[in-house]
């Protein structure tokens, strides 16, 4: 059953990533590759939440050791993926984008070379600079919140599932609502 929950989580996450990446004003398909890691970081918590609810929706009263194990495994997998994506892939993609944009001719694209901000630092770089650079602690806390959400939302879905039986449509609606909240918080819109 874990494979099914992981597949549902990945499908929901992929759909959410595509909605984020194809948002008007973000540069279209050519910028999609650069936006994927950040979109994955935003979409993964909602995908894991929906994966748990949708996998077990409609199964009234069926709670067993497999269910608890499946929920815990999916929560840990989401935590690890979120930590790698938000901790290293997103900042590295941002650094590479900044370097690539700074090499463009000045007449085609006006980009000033900026100093590296805390959002462009990997987790290990943030820990090293925690006491010496302004804004590093806030960035570390911001990322920790997203990483924690990736772990806690599947667990919350598991607890919600324990308390009552969900239909497929209720589970899908709950997953969409969690995704919308994640996007609003993650993209600041």
Residue pairs with C-beta under 8 A, 6 or more apart in sequence:
1 55
1 66
1 67
1 70
2 69
2 70
2 73
2 74
4 55
5 51
5 52
5 55
5 70
5 74
6 51
6 74
6 77
8 50
8 51
8 54
8 55
9 47
9 48
9 50
9 51
9 52
9 74
9 78
10 47
10 51
11 47
12 43
12 46
12 47
12 50
12 51
12 54
12 175
12 179
13 40
13 43
13 44
13 46
13 47
13 48
14 47
16 39
16 42
16 43
16 46
16 47
16 179
16 182
16 183
17 36
17 39
17 40
17 43
19 183
20 35
20 39
20 42
20 43
20 183
20 187
21 31
21 32
21 35
21 36
21 39
22 28
22 29
22 32
26 35
27 35
34 93
34 97
37 85
37 89
37 90
37 93
38 90
38 93
38 186
40 81
40 85
40 89
41 82
41 85
41 86
41 90
41 146
41 186
42 146
42 182
42 183
42 186
42 187
43 179
43 182
43 183
44 78
44 81
44 82
44 85
44 150
45 78
45 82
45 146
45 149
45 150
45 153
45 178
45 182
46 153
46 175
46 178
46 179
46 181
46 182
47 78
47 175
47 179
48 74
48 75
48 77
48 78
48 150
48 153
48 154
48 157
49 153
49 154
49 156
49 157
49 174
49 175
49 178
50 157
50 171
50 172
50 174
50 175
50 176
50 178
50 179
51 74
51 154
51 157
52 70
52 71
52 74
52 154
52 157
52 158
52 161
53 157
53 160
53 161
53 166
53 171
53 174
53 175
54 168
54 171
54 172
54 175
55 70
56 62
56 67
56 161
56 166
57 161
57 165
57 166
57 167
57 168
57 170
57 171
58 165
58 166
58 167
58 168
59 165
60 165
61 165
63 162
67 158
68 158
71 154
71 155
71 157
71 158
72 155
74 154
75 150
75 151
75 152
75 154
75 155
75 158
76 151
78 150
78 151
78 153
78 154
79 147
79 150
79 151
81 150
82 146
82 147
82 149
82 150
82 151
83 123
83 147
83 150
86 143
86 146
86 147
87 122
87 123
87 143
87 147
88 122
88 123
91 119
91 120
91 121
91 122
91 125
92 122
94 119
94 120
95 116
95 120
98 113
98 114
98 120
101 109
101 111
102 111
102 113
104 111
117 135
118 126
118 129
118 133
118 135
118 136
118 138
118 139
118 140
119 139
121 129
121 136
121 139
123 140
123 143
126 136
126 139
126 140
126 143
127 140
129 136
130 136
130 137
130 140
146 186
149 182
153 178
157 174
160 166
160 174
166 174
183 189
